[in-house]
């Protein structure tokens, strides 16, 4: 069986959705062909890059996708077409699937479904496509529950959960290098918290900063490293200055993979209290699994699909992402109890390796259609 994945987001496009599709493809043993949006035509092995949208058209901006989808269907002898973005690509995919008598599947992550809500035309179209799909794959249980509200019991039976995964590579630790890194950054005898994520409001860095300010009233040896960049950086820097936390919090907006790796090794706790804003929410949070591979406990917000990535009191602590007090309480608790940190971190590593192996998840995806 051969699948065609049609998507607007694919590597080198940055983000969790692109990461999901890239690794689903990587471990599919050649059974998945990708058609990704690209302004200029180019080909790789089993990856076609074509213009799928024309933003200059007054309507039906997806018209260019017809030609590209037909080209790949004929060349690759496709059996099933997978929609990676329910809108705007769902309609052309389903029209051509009917014309060429192909099966269909839709993958949903969160925001891709959320943006269809609040607009009657988009809601009707998205719900119609979900009802007609042969399979509906959700990247988390949260979005699966959202779509059930508009489906019949027969249609709900088509829903399957396939979470994002991770490369199960356990980092090697060099205690001497970690000690040197801590000494260089004046972190000796401090409990180090690490935030890694795009600096947008939904990720919750502002709440973490406020919570750390409160936690410092009880624990004075706390340090927070924030790795990321984005539109909220200036606001976060102002917040740090107003709270006079320059010695306790530092933003690294140009950290490369080597620096990020060093911080993951050196930190004691990973923290990212993502929250839902409107229809926008964290679809999963691969970074929580990354922290798990490093054996680090996490503090995460109870919002969106994060509950699939983190198990409360098993691999980390789940908090109310809108409550400074709740977040501060979790910070204090993990700062005080090293044994708890070690216990949660060990469980996080075991779960990341066992349950979120990309090869296993990709094969699980393929097997849904057999």
N, C-alpha and C positions, 0 to 999 in steps of 0.2 A: 504494500500500500504506500502511496506517495501523497504527501500533503503540500499544499501551497499556503504559506503564511503571508498575508498582505498587511503591511503595517506602515505607519508614519514614523515610528520610533525604532531605530535599529542602530547598532554600533557603526560608526563612532559616536552617534548621538548619546549624550550623557543622561543617566537617570535609571531608576529602578525598572521601568518598563522595558527599556532597551536592553538592560542587563538580563532580564528574564528571557526575552526572545533570543538573545545571542547564545545563551547557555542551553536553552531548549533545543536550538538548532545544532549546537556543537556536539551534543551527546545523542543525537537522533540517528546515528549510523547512516546518514545520507538519505533518510526518508522524508526530511523536511526541506523544501525549497523556499527561499525567502524572496519576496518582492517588496522592496523598501523604497519609500519616497526619496527621490534625489533630483535636484534640479537638472543635473546632467546625466545622460545615459552612461552606465558603466556596468561591467559584469565581473563577477568572481565565481569561484566554484560553488554552484548551487545558490548563489546570491545575485539577484538582479536588482539593479538600482535604476529606477525610471521616475520621471515626473508623474505623480499620481494626482496632483491638484494643480489647478491654474487659478491663482488668487485674483487675477484680473477679470475673470468672468463674472458677470453680474449675478448669476445663479448657477446651480449645478457645477460647482467648482471642481467636482470629482470626475468630470467627463474624461479627462486624459487617462484615468485609471482603466477605462474599458479596454483600450488598445493594449496596454501593458499586461493586464490580466489574461486576455485572450492569447497573447503571444506566449506566455509562460505555460498556460494550460495545454496548448497544442504541442509545444516543444518538450515538455517534461512529462506528459501523460499523467496528469494530476487526477487523483481520486476524490480528495476532500479539500475544500478551500476554507482556510481559517482566517477569520477577521480579527486583526490585532487592534483595530480602533473601530468600535461599533458605529460611530459617526466621526468622520463623514464617509468612511469606506464601506459601511455595511450594505447600503442600497446597491451600488454597482456590483458588489460581490454576489449578493443574493439574486440579482437579475441574471447574471451570467451563470451562476450555479444552476438555476432553473433551465436556462437555455441549453447548457451543456450536460445537464443531468448529473451534477456533482453533489456530493453531500457537503454540509456546511457545519462550521463550529464557530462560536464566538468566545473570545477570551476577555474577561473583565478584571480590572485591577482596583478601581475605586473612582478616581476623578473622571475616568473615561465614561463611567455610568452617571456620575454626579452631574456632569455638565449637560446631560440630557434632561435633567429635572428642572422644573420651573418654566419650561417652554413647552406649551401644549403640542406644537407640531413635532418637536424633537422627542418628547415623551411618547407620543403615539407611534412614531416611526421606530424608536428604539425597542419599545415593548412588542411591536409587530415582528421585528427581526428576531427577538429572543424567542418568541413563540414558534417561529418557523425554523429555527436552527435545529440541527440534529443533535448537537451537543453544546452545552454551555459550560465553559471552564472558568472558575473563579479563582483568583490568586489568594483569596482569604475568605474565611467564613462570614465576615461582616458584610461584604458586598453580596454574598450569596443570600443572606437573610433579607437584604434590601430588595433584591429583585423578586423574591418569592411573593412579595405582597401583590404583585401584578400578574402572577402566573397561576394556572390551574394546577391541580395535583399531578396530572399527567405531564404537564410541562416542567414542573419542579423536579420530576424524576430524571430529567435530562441534565441536571446540575451536578458538576463534579468539582472538587476542590483540589487544586495542585498549587501548593505554595511555592514561592521562589526558593532557590537553593543556594548553595555555596560550594566553592572548591574545598574539599576536606583536607587542607594542608595545615598541619599544626606547626605554628612558628617555633623555631628553636630559640631557647633563651640563654643568654650569656649574662650571668649575674654581674660580672665585672663591668661589662659595657653598660648595663642598666644603672649600676651604681655611679659610673662616670657621667652618664647622661643626667642623672638626678643632681649630682654635685654641680655640673655645669649650669643647670637651670635653677639652682638654689631650691631644690625640692626635697633635700634630705630631711627626714623626720616630719614630712608633710603627707597628709592623705590627699592623693591626686585624683581628681575627677576629670574625665575627658568627654567632651561633646564633639561629635563629628557630623556635619550635615550642612546643607545649604542654609544660608542665613536669611530665612523668610519667617514670617510670623508663625506659620503653622508648625514649624519645627520646635518652637518653644524655648529658644535660647534666652529670651527675655525673662521668662518665668524661672528658669534655672538660676539666672543671675540674682534675681530678687530673693529666691529661696536660699542661695548661698549666703547672701547678706544676713538673713535671719539665722541660719545655722552657725555662722561665725560668732554669734553671741554665746553659744555653748561650746563650740569647738573652734579654737583659734588657729589650728594648724591645717587649714584647708586651702587647696589650690585648684582652680578650674582652668583647664586649657580648652579653648574653643578653636576647632579647625574647620574652616569653611569660608565662603564668601557669598555675597548676595546683597540685595537691596536694603536689608536691615542692619548692615554692618555699622553704619554711622550712628544709628539710633542706639545700638548696643554699646558702642564706645562711649556715647554720652551718658547712658545709664550707668556704666561702670564708673565714670568720672563723678557723677552726682552722688553715687553711693560710696565713693572714695575706696574703691576696691582694686585700684591699679596694681597693688602688690599681690593680690589674691587671684586675679583673673587676667588672662592674656589671650588675645585673638590672633591666630596665625592664619592669614588669608592667602598665603602663597605656599603652603606646605606641600612638598611633593610626597610620593609614596614612601620614600625612605624615612622622611621625618614623621609621617603619619604612623608608620610601623614602629618607630622608636617611642612615640607617645603611647601607643597601645601597649607596648611592653612595660613601659614605666608607670602607667596609671594603675590605680587601685580599683576604680569603679568607672564604668561607662554610663553616661547619663544623657538621655534625649527624651524630653517629655512632650512629644508631639501631640497636638490637639486638633480638633475638627473646627474649621472655620467655614461656615456655609456648607456647601456640598464638597468642599475640599478636605480630604483627610489622608492620613498615612495609610497606604495600601498594605504595607507589611513592615518594612524596615530591615533590609538585609544587613545593615550596619550592626544590628543587635546580634546577629549570627556571627559576624566578624569578631565582635567583642567576645562572644562565646568561645571561638577558636583560640583566642588568647587567654582563655580561662578567667575572664573578667566578669564579675556580676554586673547587672545593669539596673538602672532606674528608668522606667518607661511610663508613658502616659496611657491611661485606659481610654483609647480612642481608635476608631477605625480598625484596621486589620492587625494592629500591633499585638493583640491578644493571641494571635497565631504564632508570633515570633517569640514571645516571652511568656513564661508560665509564672504567675505570681507566687512568691515564696519558694520557688523551685529553682528557677534560673535567674531570678531578679525580683525587684519590688515594683509592683504596679501602683501608680498614684493618680490622683485626680489632677490632670494637667492644667486645670484652671485654679488650683489651690496652692498658693505659696506655702502655707503651713504644712500641707500634706507632703509636698516635695521636700521642704526643709526637714521634716521628720524623717524621711527616708535617707536623706544625706547624713543626718546625725547618727542614725542607726547603723549605717554601713561604715561610717567613720569610727564608731566606737567598737564595733565587734568584728575583729579580723577573722575569727573562725567562721562567722556567717558569710563574710566575703568569699572566703575560700570554698565553702560549701556550695554557694550559689554559682561561683565561677566554674567549679569542677562539673556541676550538673549542666551548665550551659555549654561547655565544651563537648560533653558526651552527647547531648541532644543535637547539637549542630552537626556532628560527624555522623550520627546514626540516622537521623530523620530528615536531614536536608542535603543529602548527597545529590548533586545535579544529575549524575548519570542515572541514578535510581528514579529520580523525578521525571526525567525525559522519557525513560522507558515506560513509566507509569502512564504518561500522556499518550504515547503511541498505543499502548495496550487498551486504552479506552475505546478504540475504534475497531478492535479485532473481534 
